[in-house]
Structures are given as structure tokens and as C-alpha cells.
Amino acid sequence: MATTVEVQRAGQTSGAGRMPPLDRQAHALGLPSATALVIGSIIGTGVFTMPAVMAGAGTSSLITLGIISIGALLLGVLFGQLTKRVPSTDGGMYA
């Protein structure tokens, strides 16, 4: 980061407390970065809020979490088996 002296030497002095113009390329956020940021915030929010919400239910929340985990695992296996049965598809308009 440039100091005030370096900015003045470059001829980009700022008057009355205004910041010099920033390079737009340095702050560009592409589609992959934006997607990763959104996914990370969604997952992070779920990781920190789910235990707090489920704590009020007591030990039954652990049983429920186990049942939901088994269901998610079975859905993953189901979709894996479906892709084995129809391997020649190209994914349609969503691929």
C-alpha cells in the first residue's frame, strides 16, 4: 500500500482528505470468486446457526441429525446409481 508521500510523488495528490482513485483491476471480483464467497457464507451460516437452534430440542436433535444425515447419504447413492444407468446423457440445458 502506498504511503501519502509516495502518492504525492506520483502526482496523484488528494485534496481535503479525499482518497486517490483506485485501480479497478485490483478490486475486480470474478464469477468464480463471487460464487465461492456466496457458497462459503451460506455454509458458514448453517454451521454456526444449526447447533444453536437444535440445542433447544435436547438430545432428540442428535437423533434427528443422524436420520437426516442418513437420508442425505441415501440421496447421494441414489443419484450415483441413476447416473450409472444413463451414462450417455450430456446433462441437458443445465450442463
C-alpha positions as a Markdown table, in Angstrom:
| # | Residue | x | y | z |
|---|---|---|---|---|
| 1 | Met | 0.0 | 0.0 | 0.0 |
| 2 | Ala | 1.3 | 3.4 | -1.0 |
| 3 | Thr | 2.0 | 6.0 | 1.7 |
| 4 | Thr | 1.0 | 9.6 | 1.4 |
| 5 | Val | 4.5 | 10.6 | 0.3 |
| 6 | Glu | 4.5 | 8.0 | -2.5 |
| 7 | Val | 1.1 | 9.2 | -3.7 |
| 8 | Gln | 2.3 | 12.8 | -3.8 |
| 9 | Arg | 5.4 | 11.9 | -5.7 |
| 10 | Ala | 3.3 | 10.1 | -8.3 |
| 11 | Gly | 1.4 | 13.3 | -8.9 |
| 12 | Gln | -1.9 | 11.9 | -7.5 |
| 13 | Thr | -2.2 | 14.2 | -4.5 |
| 14 | Ser | -5.6 | 14.1 | -2.9 |
| 15 | Gly | -7.1 | 17.3 | -1.6 |
| 16 | Ala | -9.2 | 17.8 | 1.5 |
| 17 | Gly | -9.0 | 14.2 | 2.8 |
| 18 | Arg | -10.2 | 12.6 | -0.5 |
| 19 | Met | -8.6 | 9.3 | -1.5 |
| 20 | Pro | -6.8 | 9.0 | -4.8 |
| 21 | Pro | -8.6 | 6.9 | -7.5 |
| 22 | Leu | -8.1 | 3.2 | -7.0 |
| 23 | Asp | -7.1 | 0.8 | -9.8 |
| 24 | Arg | -10.3 | -1.0 | -10.8 |
| 25 | Gln | -8.5 | -4.2 | -11.8 |
| 26 | Ala | -7.2 | -4.7 | -8.2 |
| 27 | His | -10.7 | -4.8 | -6.8 |
| 28 | Ala | -12.4 | -6.9 | -9.6 |
| 29 | Leu | -14.4 | -9.9 | -8.3 |
| 30 | Gly | -15.0 | -12.5 | -10.9 |
| 31 | Leu | -17.7 | -15.1 | -11.2 |
| 32 | Pro | -15.7 | -18.0 | -9.5 |
| 33 | Ser | -14.7 | -15.8 | -6.6 |
| 34 | Ala | -18.2 | -14.4 | -6.1 |
| 35 | Thr | -19.7 | -17.9 | -6.3 |
| 36 | Ala | -17.2 | -19.2 | -3.7 |
| 37 | Leu | -17.9 | -16.2 | -1.4 |
| 38 | Val | -21.7 | -16.9 | -1.5 |
| 39 | Ile | -21.3 | -20.6 | -1.0 |
| 40 | Gly | -18.9 | -20.1 | 1.8 |
| 41 | Ser | -21.2 | -17.7 | 3.6 |
| 42 | Ile | -24.2 | -20.0 | 3.2 |
| 43 | Ile | -22.3 | -23.0 | 4.6 |
| 44 | Gly | -20.7 | -20.9 | 7.3 |
| 45 | Thr | -24.0 | -19.6 | 8.4 |
| 46 | Gly | -25.5 | -23.1 | 8.6 |
| 47 | Val | -22.6 | -24.4 | 10.6 |
| 48 | Phe | -22.9 | -21.8 | 13.2 |
| 49 | Thr | -26.6 | -21.4 | 13.5 |
| 50 | Met | -27.8 | -25.0 | 13.3 |
| 51 | Pro | -26.3 | -26.1 | 16.6 |
| 52 | Ala | -27.7 | -23.1 | 18.4 |
| 53 | Val | -31.2 | -23.8 | 17.1 |
| 54 | Met | -31.0 | -27.5 | 17.7 |
| 55 | Ala | -29.7 | -27.1 | 21.3 |
| 56 | Gly | -33.2 | -26.2 | 22.5 |
| 57 | Ala | -34.5 | -29.6 | 21.4 |
| 58 | Gly | -32.2 | -31.5 | 23.6 |
| 59 | Thr | -30.8 | -35.0 | 22.8 |
| 60 | Ser | -33.6 | -35.7 | 20.3 |
| 61 | Ser | -31.8 | -33.2 | 18.0 |
| 62 | Leu | -28.8 | -35.6 | 17.7 |
| 63 | Ile | -31.1 | -38.4 | 16.6 |
| 64 | Thr | -32.8 | -36.1 | 14.1 |
| 65 | Leu | -29.5 | -35.0 | 12.8 |
| 66 | Gly | -28.4 | -38.7 | 12.3 |
| 67 | Ile | -31.6 | -39.5 | 10.4 |
| 68 | Ile | -31.2 | -36.5 | 8.2 |
| 69 | Ser | -27.6 | -37.4 | 7.5 |
| 70 | Ile | -28.5 | -41.0 | 6.5 |
| 71 | Gly | -31.2 | -39.6 | 4.2 |
| 72 | Ala | -28.7 | -37.3 | 2.5 |
| 73 | Leu | -26.3 | -40.2 | 2.1 |
| 74 | Leu | -29.0 | -42.3 | 0.5 |
| 75 | Leu | -29.9 | -39.5 | -1.9 |
| 76 | Gly | -26.3 | -39.3 | -2.9 |
| 77 | Val | -26.2 | -43.0 | -3.6 |
| 78 | Leu | -29.5 | -42.8 | -5.5 |
| 79 | Phe | -28.2 | -40.1 | -7.8 |
| 80 | Gly | -25.0 | -42.0 | -8.3 |
| 81 | Gln | -26.9 | -45.1 | -9.4 |
| 82 | Leu | -29.1 | -43.1 | -11.7 |
| 83 | Thr | -26.0 | -41.7 | -13.5 |
| 84 | Lys | -24.7 | -45.2 | -13.9 |
| 85 | Arg | -27.9 | -46.3 | -15.6 |
| 86 | Val | -27.9 | -43.5 | -18.2 |
| 87 | Pro | -24.3 | -42.7 | -18.8 |
| 88 | Ser | -24.7 | -41.3 | -22.4 |
| 89 | Thr | -26.6 | -38.1 | -21.4 |
| 90 | Asp | -24.9 | -34.8 | -21.8 |
| 91 | Gly | -26.7 | -33.1 | -18.9 |
| 92 | Gly | -29.3 | -31.2 | -20.9 |
| 93 | Met | -29.5 | -27.5 | -20.7 |
| 94 | Tyr | -28.1 | -27.4 | -17.2 |
| 95 | Ala | -24.7 | -28.9 | -18.1 |
